[in-house]
Amino acid sequence: MKLFRAYLGCAALMAVTSASVVHAADQPPTGGVVALKAYAESLAGEQREAAEFLIAHLPDIDRENLTIDLFRENLEQAYFARTNYAWTKELPKELFFNDVLPYAVASETRDAHRKLLREMLHPLLTQADTLKDATAVAGNHIAELTGVRYDTTREKACQSPVESIRQGKASCTGLSILMVDALRAAGIPCRLAAIALWGTKEGNHTWVEVHDGTTWRKTGWAEGPDKWDGGWEIPRCAYCDPADPIHGVFASSYRNTGIEFPMIWEWRIRRRQGNNFSLSDLYAQERDEQGTLTRLEWRVQPIKMAGVDRTNHYLELAGGRKFPIPKGSACIAVKAYAEGSDERVAVPIRVFQGAKLLYEGNTADNSQDLNDYVRLISKPEPIRVEYQDAEGNWLSQETNCAVDEVTLVRIDV
């Protein structure tokens, strides 16, 4: 296995990087919609239908720059999975076309990653019999096989699999794109999920949804079925707003839906004068009589990709809607750092208000998402945070909690 990974990490990755990345300036004559349509006409059966589906819903950013070579290799590799993996053979055509077949996920660089990822996973996939087995194989081994980790020093937020593997690091978006593409390479239907701004106002986030054969399940980077519909994101989704797309959750779709997927890394927001600017200025939406979102345009996002509104689904997973700070309450955010630095560290903590234990667990370190931290709602009364140092000693610090505000508790260890 080590030799196999070394081969892929050097020879195969160099080949992909040098020959297959698509740049507008290097556009060969064998690309664009006309050339892709001509290629599709040379195919037969379901593969021709698949090619025509990709062309019919081709994003605007790819209409001139997508090469036949990349298009062909992606199609051939997708049909390798369709032919050789039992779970992929069983997929309905519509699900396979939209959530396994696509050559890209969002606005990342278009590169020929599918063969690279499939060859990484294939020796392990031969041990899988079901879609769930295959998802466990991919989720449990993808971090080791690719050598990629969460790191805020990555080159950019939205990276292709090849770019992330080359660096060995990625943001939550880059990791999620890599996970989606790895699962798709294994013939597993998968898509991106994102929120533009948490209802608790900390920032944006991206994760993954996988289809289990019946319905869509929430998952994340390097996670298997044992982690489905879990993670720190679920309780945070309780603060989504089903009427405001800024605070809503969306899943990606290759098929056009009339709803645009939020890609905050592509947003172009100009500074405005005065105090009349509102977050609702960022988008235009339409809803039917039942309140269901039927059209969404992100006015600040020049690159357009389709999406599906998943806000109500995640509110249900979270146990219903909550408000960020209930009136008259306090919010406590606990983060731990290496003393004298901004490096986050994981330490055991206990949070008390009087004699009542509010929380017991660990803080997040630098390997975890920046939005992953201990967040508690309490009475606006003093709290005591106990934490364990490197020698195993329990120390404590007390903090007064402000009403209707977030109180940050910083631990330096």
Buried (B, 14 or more C-beta within 10 A) or exposed (E): EEEEBEEBBEEBBEEBBEEBBBEEEEBEEBBBEEBBEEBBEEBEEEBBEBBBBBBEBBBEBBBEBBBBBBBBBBBEBBBBBBEBBEBBEEBEEEBBBBBBBBBBBBBBBBBBBBBBBBBBBBEBBEEBEEBBBBBBBBBBBBBEBBEBBBBEEBEBBBBBBBBBBBBEBBBBBBBBBBBBBBBBBBBBBBBBBBBBBBBBEBBBBBBBBBBBBEEBBBBBBBBBBEBBEBBBBBEBBBBBBBEBBBBBBBBBBBBEBEBBBBBBBBBEEEEEEEEEEEEEEBBEBEEEEEEEBEEBBBEBBEBBBBBBBBBBBBBEBBEEBBEBBEEEBBBBBBBBBEEEEEEBBBBBBBBBBEEEEBBEEBBBBBEBBBBBBBBBBBBBEEBBBBBBEEEEEEEEEEBEBEBEEBBEBEBEB
